[in-house]
Amino acid sequence: MVNIFSHSHRILMDFLKVYEATGILGSATDTYDSCGQVTRVAPFEHVTSEQFEKCLEQFRGEITQIPPIYSALRMQGVRLYDYARKGLPLPAEIKARPVKIHSLESLEFTSKHSYNTTNNGIQAETSLEPCTPPIFRIRVACGGGTYIRSLIYDIGEQLDSAAHMVQLKRTEQGGFVLGKDTLELEECCDIDKIRDAINHSKTLLSQK
């Protein structure tokens, strides 16, 4: 007997995923996102929008990336995030893995934003005048196993700065498009809408 839920899960995980993500320059964290503790601060004033655009060219196509330690990957049967949360040393280095970035485009590069830039009290050795670290928004179409947090971290490193992710939204996966093939929270109280959504999902999955 075929487990339809397991089969559908494999289909969704194997197919193209599209994300919209926001990163902020000037600091890196242990989780590679805004939930973690700042581990390093770096200058960012030298980074221009043109340099950022050019930097993205190096992350398109077949690339390698190191997954963040705060991830669900296993090492010797233990989740990486369990090592990190318990302060345990890793039994080996986290190996870089090949991933595929089908497309990567810049949506925005600006210093006008409302994201927290306090860096948990850590100050970077930059100019004497206060300056707001810029954010960048990207749209990424990628294959399975890609960590957007790692991508943003690596972009920061490539720009001779540091970066961490402050927002992430998955907009498409396996043919399901956010806003087109999804329900809003308030719609989940309507049994007819739920039934229609299930039938629509079955139709999409049957075409895979």
C-alpha positions as CSV (number, residue, x, y, z in Angstrom):
1,M,0.0,0.0,0.0
2,V,1.3,3.4,-1.0
3,N,1.4,6.0,1.8
4,I,-0.1,9.0,0.0
5,F,1.2,11.5,2.6
6,S,4.8,10.1,2.5
7,H,4.6,10.1,-1.3
8,S,3.3,13.6,-1.5
9,H,6.0,14.8,1.0
10,R,8.8,13.3,-1.2
11,I,7.3,15.0,-4.3
12,L,7.2,18.4,-2.5
13,M,10.7,18.1,-1.1
14,D,12.2,17.1,-4.4
15,F,10.7,19.9,-6.6
16,L,11.7,23.5,-7.0
17,K,11.3,25.8,-4.1
18,V,11.1,29.6,-4.3
19,Y,11.8,31.9,-1.4
20,E,11.9,35.6,-0.7
21,A,14.4,36.4,2.0
22,T,15.9,39.5,3.8
23,G,19.4,39.7,5.1
24,I,21.1,42.5,7.1
25,L,24.7,43.4,6.7
26,G,27.2,44.1,9.5
27,S,26.8,41.1,11.8
28,A,26.6,37.3,11.8
29,T,24.9,35.1,14.4
30,D,25.3,31.5,15.6
31,T,22.0,30.5,14.0
32,Y,22.6,32.5,10.8
33,D,19.3,34.4,11.5
34,S,17.9,37.0,13.9
35,C,17.0,34.3,16.6
36,G,20.6,33.7,17.4
37,Q,23.4,35.5,19.3
38,V,25.7,37.8,17.5
39,T,29.1,36.0,16.9
40,R,30.8,38.6,14.8
41,V,30.4,42.2,13.6
42,A,32.1,43.6,10.5
43,P,32.2,46.8,8.5
44,F,29.5,47.4,5.9
45,E,29.8,51.0,4.8
46,H,32.0,49.9,1.8
47,V,29.3,47.7,0.3
48,T,27.3,49.4,-2.6
49,S,24.2,48.1,-4.3
50,E,26.3,47.5,-7.4
51,Q,28.8,45.4,-5.5
52,F,25.9,43.4,-4.0
53,E,24.4,42.8,-7.4
54,K,27.7,41.6,-8.8
55,C,28.2,39.4,-5.8
56,L,25.0,37.4,-6.5
57,E,26.5,36.2,-9.8
58,Q,28.8,33.8,-7.8
59,F,25.9,32.1,-6.1
60,R,23.9,31.1,-9.2
61,G,24.0,27.5,-10.6
62,E,25.7,24.6,-8.9
63,I,27.4,25.8,-5.7
64,T,28.5,24.3,-2.4
65,Q,27.4,25.5,1.0
66,I,27.9,24.5,4.6
67,P,24.7,23.9,6.5
68,P,24.3,25.9,9.7
69,I,24.9,24.1,13.0
70,Y,21.4,25.0,14.1
71,S,19.8,22.6,11.6
72,A,18.0,19.3,11.7
73,L,20.8,17.4,9.9
74,R,22.2,14.4,11.8
75,M,25.8,13.6,12.7
76,Q,26.4,10.2,14.3
77,G,22.6,10.0,14.9
78,V,22.3,13.3,16.7
79,R,20.7,16.4,15.3
80,L,23.2,19.2,14.8
81,Y,21.0,21.7,16.7
82,D,21.2,19.3,19.7
83,Y,25.0,19.6,19.8
84,A,24.6,23.4,19.6
85,R,21.9,23.8,22.2
86,K,23.8,21.5,24.7
87,G,27.1,23.1,24.0
88,L,28.6,19.8,22.9
89,P,31.6,19.7,20.5
90,L,30.9,18.2,17.1
91,P,32.5,14.8,16.5
92,A,33.5,16.0,13.0
93,E,33.3,19.1,10.8
94,I,30.1,19.9,9.0
95,K,30.8,19.1,5.4
96,A,30.0,21.4,2.5
97,R,27.2,20.0,0.3
98,P,26.4,20.7,-3.4
99,V,23.1,22.5,-4.0
100,K,21.6,24.1,-7.0
101,I,20.4,27.7,-7.2
102,H,18.2,27.9,-10.3
103,S,17.8,31.7,-10.1
104,L,18.8,34.4,-7.7
105,E,17.7,38.0,-8.0
106,S,17.9,41.2,-6.0
107,L,14.6,42.7,-4.9
108,E,16.0,45.5,-2.7
109,F,19.2,47.0,-1.2
110,T,18.6,49.9,1.2
111,S,19.5,51.4,4.6
112,K,16.0,52.7,5.1
113,H,14.3,50.0,7.2
114,S,13.0,49.2,10.7
115,Y,15.0,46.1,11.5
116,N,16.9,45.9,14.8
117,T,20.6,46.9,14.3
118,T,21.8,46.9,18.0
119,N,23.9,43.8,17.5
120,N,23.1,42.6,21.0
121,G,25.3,45.4,22.4
122,I,28.3,44.5,20.2
123,Q,29.8,47.4,18.3
124,A,31.6,47.1,15.0
125,E,34.8,48.9,14.4
126,T,33.5,51.1,11.6
127,S,33.3,54.8,11.0
128,L,32.9,57.3,13.9
129,E,29.6,58.5,12.6
130,P,26.6,56.2,13.3
131,C,25.4,54.4,10.2
132,T,22.5,52.1,9.7
133,P,23.5,48.7,8.2
134,P,21.7,48.0,4.9
135,I,19.3,45.2,4.3
136,F,19.0,43.2,1.1
137,R,16.0,41.3,-0.2
138,I,16.4,38.4,-2.6
139,R,14.3,35.9,-4.5
140,V,15.8,32.5,-4.7
141,A,14.6,29.5,-6.7
142,C,16.5,26.4,-5.5
143,G,16.6,22.7,-5.3
144,G,16.3,20.5,-2.2
145,G,18.8,20.8,0.6
146,T,19.5,24.5,0.1
147,Y,19.7,26.6,3.3
148,I,18.8,30.2,2.6
149,R,20.4,31.2,6.0
150,S,23.7,29.8,4.7
151,L,23.3,31.6,1.4
152,I,22.8,34.9,3.2
153,Y,25.7,34.2,5.5
154,D,28.0,33.4,2.5
155,I,26.9,36.6,0.7
156,G,28.0,38.6,3.7
157,E,31.4,36.9,3.7
158,Q,31.8,37.4,0.0
159,L,31.2,41.1,0.5
160,D,34.0,41.3,3.1
161,S,31.3,42.0,5.7
162,A,28.9,39.7,7.7
163,A,25.2,39.1,7.3
164,H,22.3,37.2,8.9
165,M,18.8,36.5,7.8
166,V,16.0,38.6,9.3
167,Q,13.0,37.4,7.3
168,L,12.1,34.4,5.2
169,K,9.0,33.5,3.1
170,R,8.5,30.4,1.0
171,T,6.4,31.5,-2.0
172,E,6.3,28.3,-4.1
173,Q,7.1,24.6,-3.8
174,G,6.3,21.7,-6.0
175,G,3.9,23.7,-8.1
176,F,2.0,25.1,-5.1
177,V,2.1,28.9,-5.2
178,L,1.5,31.1,-2.1
179,G,-1.7,33.1,-2.5
180,K,-2.9,31.0,-5.4
181,D,-2.9,27.4,-4.0
182,T,-3.1,28.3,-0.3
183,L,-5.8,29.4,2.2
184,E,-5.7,32.3,4.5
185,L,-6.1,31.5,8.2
186,E,-9.6,32.8,8.4
187,E,-10.6,30.6,5.4
188,C,-9.7,27.5,7.3
189,C,-13.1,27.8,9.1
190,D,-15.0,27.3,5.9
191,I,-15.4,23.5,5.2
192,D,-16.2,24.1,1.5
193,K,-13.0,26.0,1.0
194,I,-11.0,23.3,2.8
195,R,-12.6,20.6,0.6
196,D,-11.9,22.6,-2.6
197,A,-8.3,23.1,-1.5
198,I,-7.8,19.4,-0.8
199,N,-9.2,18.5,-4.2
200,H,-7.0,21.1,-5.9
201,S,-4.0,19.7,-4.1
202,K,-4.8,16.1,-5.3
203,T,-5.0,17.4,-8.8
204,L,-1.7,19.1,-8.7
205,L,0.0,16.1,-7.1
206,S,-1.4,13.7,-9.6
207,Q,0.3,15.7,-12.4
208,K,3.8,15.2,-10.8
